[in-house]
Amino acid sequence: MAVASTAGTSTIGFDIGGTNMRAGVVTADGKILEQISVPTPRSSSGMEEGIAELVAELSAKHRISGVGLAVAGFLDPECEIVRFAPHLPWRDTAVRPLLEDLLGLPVRLEHDANSAAWGEHVYGAAQGVRNWVLLAIGTGIGATIMINGEIFRGAYGTAPEFGHVCVVPNGRPCACGKSGCLERYCSGTALVDTAKDMAHDPAQHWSASKLHDRICRGEPITGRSVTEAAYTGDPLALAVMEDFAYWLGEAFAMVADVIDPELIVLGGGVSAAADLYLDTATTQFSQRIVGAGYRPLARVVRAELGADAGMIGVADLARHRARAALCENS
């Protein structure tokens, strides 16, 4: 792997999802110069070929010194191997060395939540903060712990899984195989399930709720359907958001009791509707933390980089990898 000087170069950050993968050329100050989105290939060889094609296309127009990949799945502690990614074809695949050989460039592999957290740490809401936690709430809950300015991975590289802490024994079944996990009550998916549970509860009456009528007619709804209804004042949707806020406040308290961070950054798709629930969740947090009223409370803020956080973050990590490779070869 030939490594030239990184001065004046950009890096490519990949945000690889189960449906699409996005590749962006990112400068050292976190600006995206160009990005491309294509469907995620279904096979391992297709993944590698697709990544190589995008790198070649972008490298033809920009000076590139490294490539970073943000992946949703389990990685080894050294971030070389994708152990398991539920929506991708890689299984125990040594992705980093494989792609370095294929591309002839330094490659950095990172978990998607960690990549987003690094982006917020360097360029976004957590600049200058050394001990903090990212909670990314979308379909489920992703999380990252930053300790002394470094990503905390745990002994085997899988930390943290706050979304799969059991909060309701024998509660809603979770895709992880357990039941009662936090993300079954505090996520975009949970908004739908809570709305349906409340709509079908004979002890509650929602005669003025259009959301209730849609559910009873069997119409499909999404988390966005719930938040949009809440903005119109729909009583069922507002009750769902109140329940969501309760569980989010519990999540904040759990994180603070275990980690004692200075800051909690709220990201993910559901954070776009934070004005519906964040004040209530923060109040719940302040009441449920151990030693409430006698200890500092972590600040809670919204993420700033949006859907590009992972791409920007992993591109910066790739820049560090490129510099390290340059030192190794000098």
C-alpha positions in Angstrom: 0.0 0.0 0.0 1.7 3.2 -1.2 0.9 6.2 1.0 1.8 9.7 -0.3 1.6 12.9 1.8 -1.9 13.6 3.2 -1.4 17.4 2.8 -4.1 19.0 0.8 -6.1 15.8 0.4 -9.5 14.7 1.3 -10.8 11.3 2.5 -13.8 9.3 1.4 -16.4 8.4 4.1 -18.9 5.6 3.4 -22.2 5.3 5.3 -23.2 1.7 4.5 -26.8 0.9 5.3 -28.9 -2.1 4.5 -30.7 -0.4 1.6 -28.2 2.2 0.3 -24.6 3.0 0.7 -23.4 6.6 0.5 -19.9 7.7 -0.3 -18.8 11.3 0.3 -15.5 13.2 -0.2 -14.8 15.1 3.0 -12.2 17.7 3.7 -10.2 18.1 6.8 -12.6 20.7 8.1 -15.6 18.4 7.8 -17.0 19.8 4.5 -18.6 17.3 2.0 -17.4 18.2 -1.5 -19.3 15.5 -3.3 -21.4 12.5 -2.4 -22.9 9.5 -4.3 -25.6 7.1 -3.2 -26.1 3.7 -4.7 -28.1 0.5 -3.7 -26.2 -1.7 -1.2 -25.0 -4.8 -3.0 -26.3 -8.1 -1.7 -23.1 -10.2 -1.9 -19.7 -9.8 -0.2 -17.9 -9.6 -3.6 -20.5 -7.1 -4.8 -19.9 -5.0 -1.7 -16.1 -4.9 -2.4 -16.5 -4.2 -6.1 -19.1 -1.5 -5.4 -16.9 0.2 -2.9 -13.9 0.1 -5.3 -16.0 1.6 -8.2 -17.2 4.5 -6.0 -13.6 5.1 -4.8 -12.3 5.1 -8.3 -15.1 7.5 -9.5 -14.4 10.0 -6.7 -10.6 9.6 -6.8 -10.7 10.7 -10.5 -12.0 14.1 -9.4 -10.4 14.6 -5.9 -7.1 13.9 -4.2 -7.9 11.1 -1.8 -5.6 9.9 1.0 -7.8 7.3 2.7 -11.2 5.6 2.9 -13.5 5.1 5.9 -16.5 2.8 6.3 -19.2 3.3 8.8 -21.0 -0.1 9.3 -24.0 -1.2 11.4 -22.8 -4.4 13.0 -20.4 -6.1 15.3 -16.7 -5.4 14.7 -13.6 -6.9 16.3 -11.9 -4.6 18.9 -9.2 -3.7 16.3 -11.8 -2.6 13.8 -10.5 -4.9 11.1 -13.1 -7.6 10.9 -16.9 -7.3 10.5 -18.1 -10.2 12.7 -21.8 -9.8 11.9 -23.9 -7.1 10.3 -27.6 -8.1 10.1 -28.3 -6.2 6.9 -25.0 -6.7 5.1 -23.5 -9.8 3.5 -20.2 -9.7 5.5 -19.8 -12.5 8.1 -16.4 -12.8 9.9 -14.9 -10.9 7.0 -11.5 -9.1 7.3 -12.8 -6.0 5.5 -10.1 -3.6 6.3 -7.1 -5.5 5.0 -9.1 -6.8 2.1 -10.1 -3.3 1.0 -6.6 -1.9 1.6 -5.2 -4.5 -0.8 -8.0 -3.8 -3.3 -7.9 0.0 -3.2 -4.2 0.7 -2.5 -5.3 3.2 0.2 -5.4 3.2 4.0 -8.9 2.1 5.2 -10.6 2.7 8.5 -13.5 0.5 9.5 -15.9 1.7 12.3 -19.3 1.1 13.8 -21.9 3.5 12.4 -22.9 5.0 15.8 -19.2 5.4 16.7 -18.6 7.1 13.4 -21.5 9.5 14.0 -20.3 10.2 17.5 -16.8 11.0 16.2 -18.3 13.4 13.7 -20.2 15.2 16.5 -17.0 15.1 18.7 -14.8 16.8 16.1 -17.2 19.0 14.1 -20.6 19.1 15.9 -22.5 19.2 19.2 -19.8 17.6 21.3 -16.8 19.7 20.4 -14.5 20.3 23.3 -16.3 17.7 25.5 -14.2 14.7 26.6 -16.8 12.6 28.5 -20.1 12.2 26.8 -22.6 9.8 25.3 -24.4 9.7 22.0 -27.9 8.2 21.9 -29.1 7.8 18.3 -32.8 6.9 18.2 -34.2 5.7 15.0 -35.6 2.2 14.2 -33.8 1.1 17.3 -31.2 2.7 19.6 -27.6 3.1 18.7 -25.1 4.5 21.3 -21.5 5.5 21.7 -19.6 6.3 24.9 -16.7 8.7 24.7 -14.3 8.7 27.6 -11.4 11.2 27.8 -12.0 11.9 24.1 -11.8 8.3 23.0 -14.4 5.8 21.9 -15.1 3.2 24.6 -15.5 -0.2 23.0 -15.5 -2.7 25.9 -13.4 -5.8 26.1 -14.8 -7.4 22.9 -15.7 -4.3 20.9 -19.5 -4.5 21.3 -20.1 -1.8 23.9 -22.6 -0.2 24.5 -26.0 -1.8 23.9 -28.2 0.5 25.9 -31.1 -0.3 23.6 -31.1 -3.9 24.7 -31.2 -3.4 28.4 -34.4 -5.0 29.7 -36.7 -2.4 31.2 -40.0 -4.3 31.1 -39.7 -8.0 32.2 -41.7 -10.2 29.8 -42.5 -7.1 27.8 -42.6 -6.6 24.0 -40.5 -9.1 22.0 -37.3 -7.7 20.5 -35.5 -8.7 17.3 -32.4 -9.5 19.4 -34.3 -12.5 20.9 -35.0 -11.0 24.3 -38.1 -9.2 25.4 -38.8 -5.9 27.2 -35.7 -4.2 25.7 -35.5 -0.4 26.0 -35.7 0.2 22.3 -39.0 -1.6 22.2 -40.4 1.4 24.2 -38.2 4.2 23.0 -37.6 4.2 19.3 -39.3 5.0 16.0 -40.7 1.4 15.9 -41.9 1.8 19.5 -43.9 4.9 18.6 -46.0 2.6 16.2 -46.4 -0.2 18.7 -47.4 2.2 21.5 -49.9 3.9 19.3 -51.5 0.6 18.4 -51.5 -0.7 22.0 -53.2 2.5 23.1 -55.7 2.6 20.2 -56.8 -0.9 21.0 -57.0 -0.5 24.8 -60.7 -0.7 25.7 -60.1 1.4 28.8 -59.1 4.4 26.8 -61.3 6.5 24.4 -59.9 8.4 21.4 -63.0 9.7 19.7 -61.3 12.9 18.6 -58.2 11.1 17.2 -57.6 10.7 13.5 -54.6 8.5 14.3 -56.9 6.2 16.2 -59.3 6.0 13.3 -56.5 5.1 10.9 -55.2 2.4 13.1 -58.7 0.9 13.6 -59.2 0.9 9.8 -56.1 -1.1 9.5 -54.1 1.6 7.7 -50.3 1.3 8.0 -48.6 3.9 10.2 -45.0 4.8 10.8 -43.2 6.7 13.5 -43.4 9.8 11.3 -47.2 9.3 11.1 -47.3 9.5 14.9 -45.1 12.6 15.2 -46.9 14.4 12.4 -50.2 13.7 14.1 -48.8 15.0 17.4 -47.9 18.3 15.8 -51.6 18.7 14.8 -52.7 18.1 18.4 -54.0 14.6 17.9 -54.8 13.3 21.5 -53.6 9.7 20.8 -50.4 10.9 19.2 -49.7 13.3 22.1 -50.3 10.4 24.6 -47.8 8.3 22.6 -45.2 11.0 22.7 -45.7 11.4 26.5 -45.0 7.7 26.9 -42.0 8.0 24.7 -40.7 10.9 26.7 -41.0 8.9 29.9 -38.9 6.1 28.5 -36.3 8.5 27.1 -36.0 10.2 30.5 -35.4 6.8 32.0 -32.8 6.1 29.4 -31.0 9.4 30.1 -31.0 8.5 33.9 -29.7 5.0 33.2 -26.8 6.4 31.1 -26.0 9.1 33.6 -26.0 6.7 36.6 -23.7 4.3 34.8 -21.4 6.6 32.9 -21.7 10.0 34.6 -21.2 12.0 31.4 -20.9 15.7 31.0 -23.1 15.7 27.9 -25.7 13.5 26.3 -26.2 14.1 22.5 -29.5 13.0 21.1 -29.3 11.9 17.4 -31.1 9.6 15.0 -34.3 10.1 13.0 -36.6 10.5 15.9 -34.5 13.5 17.2 -36.1 15.6 14.4 -39.2 15.8 16.5 -37.4 16.5 19.7 -39.5 19.6 20.5 -42.5 17.2 21.0 -40.8 15.3 23.9 -37.4 16.5 24.9 -38.5 19.0 27.7 -40.6 16.2 29.3 -37.8 13.7 28.9 -35.3 16.0 30.5 -37.6 16.7 33.5 -38.1 12.9 33.9 -34.3 12.5 33.7 -33.7 15.1 36.5 -36.2 13.3 38.8 -35.0 9.8 38.1 -31.2 10.1 38.4 -29.6 8.7 41.6 -28.9 11.6 43.9 -31.4 13.9 42.1 -30.9 17.5 43.3 -27.5 16.8 44.8 -25.3 16.2 41.8 -24.7 18.0 38.5 -27.0 16.9 35.7 -25.6 16.1 32.2 -26.6 18.6 29.6 -28.8 17.1 26.9 -28.5 18.6 23.4 -29.5 17.6 19.9 -26.9 16.4 17.4 -25.9 18.9 14.8 -24.6 17.0 11.8 -27.8 15.1 10.9 -27.7 12.2 8.5 -24.2 13.0 7.4 -22.6 12.6 10.9 -21.4 9.0 10.2 -19.9 9.8 6.8 -18.1 12.9 8.2 -16.9 11.1 11.3 -15.5 8.0 9.6 -13.9 10.2 6.9 -12.0 12.0 9.7 -11.0 8.6 11.3 -9.8 7.6 7.8 -7.6 10.7 7.8 -6.0 9.6 11.1 -5.5 6.1 9.6 -3.8 7.6 6.5 -1.4 9.7 8.7 -0.5 6.6 10.7 0.1 4.6 7.6 2.4 7.4 6.3 4.4 7.3 9.5 4.6 3.5 9.3 6.0 3.7 5.8 8.4 6.6 6.3 
